[in-house]
Each structure stands twice: as C-alpha cells, then as structure tokens.
Amino acid sequence: QLPVVESGGGLVQAGGSLRLSCKAPRAILSTFVSMDMAWYRQAPGKDRELVALITSDRNTNYADSVKGRFTISKDNVKRTAFLQMNGLKPEDTGVYYCKTVFQGQTNWGQGTQVTVSS
C-alpha cells in the first residue's frame, strides 16, 4: 500500500484560489515518477467525479467545468501532486480526493473539504 495524504482545502469566497496537495510519503522516487495521479470531488448528494488527472508522462486532462481555471501538476522530488484552483465558484464546493494508480494498484486519500461561498 502506498497511502496518500491530501491537504490545502478550506473556505474561500467565489473568485478566490486554493492549492491542494497530495503527498505519497512512502513512495520511492522511481515509483512516484511512474504513478498516474488524479483529483476527484464529491458534492453533497452527488456522485464522485473526475476533476483532473496527470499521467506518469505528464499528459493532463480536465473536466470541462474546470478547464482554464484549474491546473494539475506533479513534483517528483517532493512526492507531491498539486491542484491549483483559480476563479473558484460555489459549484466547486465538495470533498476533493486524490487517487494514485501504480502497476494496477489504486490508492485514495481521505479527502479534503473545499467550500466556496457566494
């Protein structure tokens, strides 16, 4: 198991910014480099949805609702993936989860709450 830990959530006004972090502290460098990583979110009463992903070769993909506002990145030395969220909207509110995939093994973090007030 390679646990991941998210941080960086909080309460922000509409139009504001937050940066979420997802750290895999037990991953050695070669493992982390080979990981695909993604951010999902779940709003109250809704299904969990993919927000952004970054592959081991740094290809990225975003949900249409966040394109142009969110940026996913990966710092191999820090064993951490980031989600920079700008221009936040109330509909971005939810629990944000980090997921890693390595050699067919999936690990989820515990989630971090993001609340955007109007």
C-alpha positions as CSV (number, residue, x, y, z in Angstrom):
1,Q,0.0,0.0,0.0
2,L,1.1,3.5,-0.8
3,P,-1.1,5.8,1.2
4,V,-1.7,9.4,0.1
5,V,-2.5,12.4,2.2
6,E,-4.3,15.5,0.9
7,S,-4.2,19.0,2.3
8,G,-5.0,22.5,1.4
9,G,-8.7,22.6,1.5
10,G,-10.7,25.4,3.2
11,L,-13.3,28.1,2.9
12,V,-12.9,30.7,0.2
13,Q,-15.0,33.3,-1.4
14,A,-16.1,33.0,-5.0
15,G,-13.4,34.1,-7.4
16,G,-10.7,33.1,-4.9
17,S,-7.9,30.5,-5.2
18,L,-6.8,27.4,-3.3
19,R,-3.9,24.9,-3.9
20,L,-4.5,21.3,-2.9
21,S,-1.6,19.0,-2.2
22,C,-1.5,15.2,-2.5
23,K,1.6,13.6,-1.0
24,A,2.7,10.0,-1.2
25,P,5.3,9.9,1.6
26,R,6.1,6.2,1.3
27,A,6.7,6.2,-2.4
28,I,10.3,5.9,-3.6
29,L,11.3,8.2,-6.4
30,S,11.0,5.7,-9.2
31,T,7.6,4.6,-8.0
32,F,6.3,8.1,-7.7
33,V,7.6,9.0,-11.2
34,S,5.6,6.1,-12.6
35,M,2.3,6.9,-10.9
36,D,-0.7,8.3,-12.6
37,M,-2.4,10.8,-10.3
38,A,-5.9,12.3,-10.3
39,W,-8.2,14.6,-8.3
40,Y,-11.8,13.8,-7.9
41,R,-14.5,15.7,-6.0
42,Q,-17.8,14.8,-4.5
43,A,-20.5,17.3,-3.7
44,P,-23.3,16.6,-1.2
45,G,-25.8,14.2,-2.8
46,K,-23.8,13.8,-5.9
47,D,-21.5,11.1,-7.3
48,R,-17.8,11.4,-7.2
49,E,-16.5,13.0,-10.4
50,L,-13.1,13.3,-12.0
51,V,-11.7,16.8,-11.9
52,A,-8.2,16.5,-13.3
53,L,-5.6,13.8,-14.0
54,I,-1.9,13.7,-14.8
55,T,-0.2,10.6,-16.2
56,S,3.3,9.4,-15.5
57,D,4.5,11.0,-18.7
58,R,2.8,14.3,-17.7
59,N,-0.2,14.2,-20.0
60,T,-3.1,16.1,-18.4
61,N,-6.9,16.0,-18.7
62,Y,-9.6,18.1,-17.1
63,A,-13.3,18.1,-16.6
64,D,-14.9,20.6,-18.9
65,S,-16.2,22.5,-15.9
66,V,-12.7,23.4,-14.6
67,K,-10.8,23.9,-17.8
68,G,-8.9,27.2,-17.8
69,R,-9.3,27.5,-14.1
70,F,-7.6,24.5,-12.5
71,T,-4.1,23.2,-13.1
72,I,-2.8,19.8,-12.1
73,S,1.0,19.3,-11.6
74,K,3.4,16.8,-10.2
75,D,6.6,17.4,-8.3
76,N,8.5,14.1,-8.2
77,V,11.2,15.3,-5.8
78,K,8.5,16.3,-3.2
79,R,6.5,13.2,-4.0
80,T,3.5,15.5,-4.3
81,A,0.8,16.3,-6.8
82,F,-0.9,19.7,-6.7
83,L,-4.2,21.1,-7.9
84,Q,-4.1,24.8,-8.3
85,M,-7.7,26.1,-8.3
86,N,-8.3,29.7,-9.5
87,G,-11.6,31.5,-10.2
88,L,-13.4,29.3,-7.7
89,K,-17.2,29.1,-8.0
90,P,-19.8,27.9,-5.4
91,E,-20.4,24.8,-7.6
92,D,-16.8,23.8,-7.0
93,T,-17.7,23.0,-3.4
94,G,-17.1,19.5,-2.3
95,V,-14.7,17.0,-0.8
96,Y,-11.7,16.6,-3.0
97,Y,-10.0,13.2,-3.2
98,C,-6.6,12.3,-4.6
99,K,-6.1,9.0,-6.4
100,T,-2.9,7.3,-7.4
101,V,-2.5,4.4,-9.8
102,F,0.7,2.4,-9.9
103,Q,1.1,-1.0,-11.6
104,G,-2.7,-1.6,-11.3
105,Q,-2.9,-0.7,-7.7
106,T,-5.2,2.2,-6.7
107,N,-4.9,4.3,-3.6
108,W,-7.3,7.0,-2.4
109,G,-6.7,9.7,0.1
110,Q,-9.0,10.6,2.9
111,G,-10.3,13.8,1.2
112,T,-10.1,17.5,1.9
113,Q,-13.1,19.8,2.1
114,V,-13.3,22.8,-0.3
115,T,-16.1,25.3,0.4
116,V,-16.7,28.2,-1.9
117,S,-19.1,30.9,-0.6
118,S,-21.0,33.2,-3.0
